[in-house]
Amino acid sequence: MAAVSAVASMGRTGILTLNEGSSSLKFGFYAGGPDGVEERTSGDVEGAQPADMVERINAALDGARPAAIGHRIVHGGPDLFDPVEIDAGVLARLERATAFAPLHGPAALSLIRAAQARYPDVPQIACFDTGFHKDLEEVAAVLPIAKVFRADGVRRYGFHGLSCQSIVRQLGPDLPERLIIAHLGSGASITALRGGRSVDTTMGLTPSGGIVMASRAGDLDPGLLLYLMRERGMDAAGIEGLVDHRSGLLGISGVSGDLRKLHAVAATNADAKLAVAMFCRSVAKHVAAMMAVLGGADMIVFTGGIGENDAVVRAAICADLGWAGVSIDPAATAGRVVVRVLASLENAEIARAVAALTSGARGSR
């Protein structure tokens, strides 16, 4: 568990946020009031069962008790986008939505149940990563397959919405008309925003598509999957395991899906070097596609664990986009697209949504 700040001076109740990502569970404890929310403590836990993680988080709160708990939910299916209090009906809908996000959905449900068991009388709120993208225009939301499947909820949903929302909030009056957010972490996506609203994004029906990721392949030729079925006898479970768990940086390098480890060996390992190069090129290609959507870009924001911390990767991506006026050199002004690095404050966005919902400022469903 990461070090957390002391909570002895904080109020004894607050909002607990649980943010289960691709590689860890991040938590935060917030005081909420009419002027917003304030983080009092935060940390992360890894490598434990949901009930154990909840107990470890409870211990870190040092006697403080959540008045409400907010959960980051990757996918709410075709009809859950806005923050909602979790009851039996919502749980049933989240169960059905696991078909769209089998990599994340079951883990989120297990965490919700563990939190309900530990805090049985505390309201639990679901906050959805898809919510930021719910109003995508048809040209972006509709997938190019037979129309009949739209009735099943088959569409582009988009993810990392809480991260995008936090970037828009941080930019405030500096929010440009044409913004591209590169959320780069174990899971990664690129989103195009016009006037602060999502107009296109790289992930689609599931969080498996788009750019190359740590262990996810991103976009693939559909014919490859048919080939694997015909020639290798792979079934749905086998293909899912391949594209979600054994592809991306891990699959290319054969070493790791962690860019830090790949950087460490890239000088002597050609496959690790190739994996890094393919990741950077994949990001640059998709950023360029979002420029086509927006008719250019005024700003690119890098966020997420890689986006915030890997200067080598940022430089390589921007070098590939130099033709479009993208430069990490603040002295470069001619035709320049502003490049910024901002933290992904997903937990704070969850806390705000919980505060608003539990105070009656929002509808319950």
N, C-alpha and C positions, 0 to 999 in steps of 0.2 A: 504494500500500500504506500502511495506517495505521502510525503509529509503533509500534514494539515495544520492550519492555524488554530490557536487556542480558541475555545468557544465559551470559556468561563464568563466572559463579559457580555455575551449575547443574550437576547431574550430566550426564554426557555421553550418557546414554540416558534415555528417558522415553516417555510416551504422546502421540502426535500425534493431534489430533482435526481432522477436516475436516467442516465444516458448510456445505453448499451450500444457500442459501436462494433466495428469489425474485429477489433483486437483487444478491447478492454471495456470495463464499466466505469464511467466517470460519474461522480456524484457531486452535488453542491447543496448547501443549506443557506437559505435566503430569508432575510427579513423583508416583509412586504408592507407597503403603506400607500397612502394616496399619491406620493411622489415617485412611486416606482418600487423596484426591488434592490436590495443590497446584499451582495455575497458576504457571508460570515465565515464560511469554511468550505473547503472542497478537497477532493482527492480522487483516487482511482483504485480499483481492485481488479486483480487478474487471477485466472487459473483456479477458480473455486465454483462450487455449485451455487445456484441462485440463493438458497436459504443461507448458506455460509456467507455469501457476499453481503446480504442484507444485515446479518448479525455483525459483521465486521464494520459496516457503515454505521450501524446503531452504536457500536462501541466508540467510534470516532466522534460521534455527536456529544459524548461525555455528559449524558443525562438530558440534553435538550431533546424535545419531542416534536416531530412534524405535525402541524395542524392540517396539512394536505401534502400529497405526493404527486409529482408530475413525472410521467414516463415519456421518453422519446420513442415513438412508434414509427418504424420505417414505412410501413404500408398499411393503410386502412381499407384497401379494396376500393370498389367503385362508388361507395356512398359515405365514407368517413374521411373527412378532410379537416374539419374545424375541431379545436379542442373540445373534449367531451368527458363528462364524468363516467367512470367505468362501472357498469352494472352488469347483470347477467346477460341482458340483450346485447350490450356492446361487446362483451367477451365472446358471445356466439359469433358476432360479425367479424371480430378479430381472428377467430378460429378459421372462418371461411377465407379470410384474406391471406392466410399463410400459403395458399396456392400461388399467390403472386410474389411472395418473398419467402421461399422455404429456407433461405440462408439466415434470415433474421427473425421471422415471425414466431416460430416455436420458442426461441430463446426469450423473446419479449414476453410471451405469455407465461413462461415459467417464472420470470422475474416478477411480473404482476402478481401472480399467485403467492409467491414467497413474501412479497411486501404486504399483501392482504392478510396473510397468516400472522406476520409479525405485528402489524398495526391494523387490527380488524375493524376498528371504528373510525379510521382516518379516510377521508375522501381520496380517491385515486383518480387522476386525470390523465387521459391519453392525449398527447400532442403529436401531430403527424408531420413527417418529413415531406409528404406529398402536398400538404395544404398550400404551400407557397405557389405551386404550379397548377392549382385546380382550374384556373381560368385560362389555360393555354388556348389559343385560337385553334380551329380545326386543322389548319395547315400544318401545325406542329403536333397536335394531340392525336390525330388519326393516323393509324399505322397502315401501311400499304398492303393489306390483305383483304380477303373477301369481307364485304360489308356486314354479313350476317354475324360475325364474331363481335362486333361492337356491342351487341346486346348482352354479351357475357362480361362486359367491362374491360375488353381488350382495347387498350389505348396507351399512349405515352403518358405516364404519370409524373416522372421526374422525382428526384430525391435531393437530399441535403438541403431541404427547404428551410429548416430552422437555422442552418448556417448562413444561407443567403439572406434570410430575414435579419440576422444579427449584423451582417455587413451593411445592409441598407440603413439600419438604425445607427451604426457607428459613423457612417459617412454624413448623415444628417444633411446640413445645408450644402455640403460638398458633393452630394449625390449627382452624378452626371446624367445626361439624357441617355447615353449609350454606354452601358456598363457590362463587362464580362467578368464573372466570378469563376475562378479556377479553384475549386475545393479539392485539394490533393492530399490524400491520406491512404490508408489501406484500401478503402473505397474512394473513388475519385470521380468527379463529374465537372462539366463545364456548363455554365448557365448564362444565357443572354438576357439582359434586362433593358427595357425601355421605360424611362420614367419610373424606375423602381419596381416594375412589374415583370414577372417572368414571361418571356415570349418564346423561348425555346431552350432545350436542355438536352444533354447527351444521353442520360439514362432513359430507358423506355418503360415497357411494361413492368420490368423488374430492375433491381439494382445491379444486374449482371452485365448490362450493355454499356456502350460508349467507349471511353478510353481504356487503355491497358491499365490494370490495377495490380495490387500485390499478388493475389492468387486468382483473380478473375480475368478472363480473357478479354472482356470488352466486346466490341462488335466483331462478328465473325461472318464469313460466307455461310449462309444457311445450308448450302450444298455440302459443306464440310461435315455438318452434323448428320446429314443423310448418308454420306460416305461412311462415317463411323458406325452407323446403324447397319448398313448393308455389308460392309467389308470386315468390320471388327465385331459385329454382333452385339454392339453396345445397346443397352436399354436406357430408359429415361433416367434412372438412378445413376447409371454409369456416366452418362453425358453430363448430368448435373454435377457429379463429383469432379469431372474433368474441368468443366468450364468455370466452376466456382472455387475449387479448392486446389487444383493442380496446374493452373495456367498462369497467365500474366507474368510478372517478374519472376515468380518462383518457377514457372514452367520453362521460360526462356533460359534462365540461368542455371537451373538445376541446383542452385545454392540456397536461395532465400527469396522471400517476397519483401524483405526489409531493405530499403535502399541504403541504409547506413552500412549494412553488412556488404552489400554489393559494391559500394564505393571503396570499402576497405580492401577488396580483392580484385577490383577491376583492372589494376595495372598488370596483373599476372594471370587473370582468368578472362579469356576472350568472351565466353558466354555471359559472364557478369557484366562486362563492358557493353555487350550488345543489348542486354536487358535494359540498362540505364538509358542507352541511346534510343531504344525503341519507345520507352516510356516518354522521354522528352519529345520525340517526334510525334507521338500519338497526341499528346496534349497540344502541341503547336498546330497540328492539322485541325483539331476540333475547335480551337480558338479561332483559327482562320475561317472555319465554317460559320461560327457565330458572328464573325465580322460581316460575312455575306448576309446573314439574317438581319443585322442591324444597319447595314449600309455603312460599315466602319465601326470604330470604337473610340470613345473618349478616355476610357480608363479600363485597366485590367487589375483586378484584386486577386492576389494569391492568398489562400487561407488553407486550413487543415494542417495536419502534422508535417507533411512534406512541404506544402506551399509556404508555411510560415518559417520553417527551419532549414530548408535545403537550398542554400544560395547557389550552389553549383547547378542544380536542376533548373532553378529560376533563370539563371543566366543562359543556359542552353536553350530553353524554350524561347526566351526573348530574342536570342540570336537568330533562331529560325524564323522569327516574325519581324526581323529588322526591315524587310521590304515594305512593311505596313506602318512604319514609323514607331515601332515598339522598341524601347531601349530602357535598360536599367540605369543608364547614365543620367543623373539629374541635370547635367549640363547640356544634354542634347535637347534642343527645342524645336527644330524644324520638323513639322509634321508629326510631332511626338504624341504618342498615346501614353498617358500617365500610367505608371506602374506602381502599385502600392501593395504592402503586406499588412494584413490585419488578422487579428485572432478570430477564430470561430467561437462565438460566445453562445453556443446552443443552450447551455444550461440556464443562462439568464433569460433567454427567450421562453424556455419552458416555464420558468418561475413567473414571468410576467403573465403568461397565458393562464396559469393556475390562479394567480392572484385575481385576475380579472374575472375568471369564471366563478370562483368561490365567493367573490364579493358581490356577485349578482350583476356585474357589469356586462356580462354576456349571457346569451341564452344557453340553456343546458344542452340542447342538441340542434 
